[in-house]
Amino acid sequence: MSEHLLSIGQCATLACLLEVTAPKPGNVHRGADFDDLTYLDFAAAAVAMGPAFDATAAGASLGQTVLTAVQAMRSAVDGNTSLGTILLLAPLAQVPRREPLAAGVERVLAGLSTEDSQHVYAAIRLAAPGGLGQVDQADVAGEAPGDLLHAMRLAADRDLVARQYVNGFEEVLQFVTPRLYEGLAAGWSLADAIVRAQLQLVHEFPDSLIARKCGLDVARQAAARAGKTLAAGVPGDEDYYRAIVDFDFWLRADGHRRNPGTSADLIAAGLFAALRDGMIELPLRFY
């Protein structure tokens, strides 16, 4: 019997479910839907995508995994719930469990091929994410570049997901996952630890999706408001929970254009790393 209770695909599915269930400000969660995407859409996509990550753990290429996962997502929901999460989970899922993630993901990324780039570009076009616009080099509407990492470097200053491909998943593995662990070590519920980690991430790294849809100034406003929310207290404090409600109201006040969706993607990837390495174990104390 395997020493691991969950397969890599199950870790991916559960990470996505935990991320979307936590009541993170501005995001879809169990108590808040968007007009065009619901909590059940995210849950259905999480279940549909899981087998793709088991396949990459068994030897499928990164590009094929990304494309297969996006195809599964689009078969389950009428929209893009999870492209950023898929792009983050695919390299992490390809690292054998006997190998540390930080070193392993560097090796995986160094081995990307032209075919990987073609599959990833096809997946991005199929997912049709909002707010991408056009760029002069390596635009997703054009031909896929031969070097996917080069395209990610071009986007790294404006997109946190792309930046992970360039810096060895620094924000995921050195920021998100440690803060999840710190929250759990402090005795907080997993839900509180996830929400706190999201606030810290939005504060330290202005959200890429907000910046694409609303401009960098608005993303910086969101970062400042996240900082004020953190300063209001810690889980268990009434002032802290009131500050979260206020921040959530501000994020949702412009439709869902201020949705910190890129931060949610990094939270899902951090949760995957924590599940994969046994930092989060079953049974869960979520609330």
Secondary structure, DSSP 4 states (H G I P E B T S, - for coil): --S-SS-HHHHHHHHHHHHHHS--TTS-BTTB--SS--HHHHHHHHHHHHHHHHHHHTT--HHHHHHHHHHHHHHH-SS-S-HHHHHHHHHHHTS-TTS-HHHHHHHHHHT--HHHHHHHHHHHHHH--TT----SSS-TTSPPPS-HHHHHHHHTTT-HHHHHHHHTSHIIIIIIHHHHHHHHHTT--HHHHHHHHHHHHHHHS--HHHHHHH-HHHHHHHHHHHHHHHHT--TT-HHHHHHHHHHHHHHHTTTTTT--HHHHHHHHHHHHHHHHTTSS-SSP---
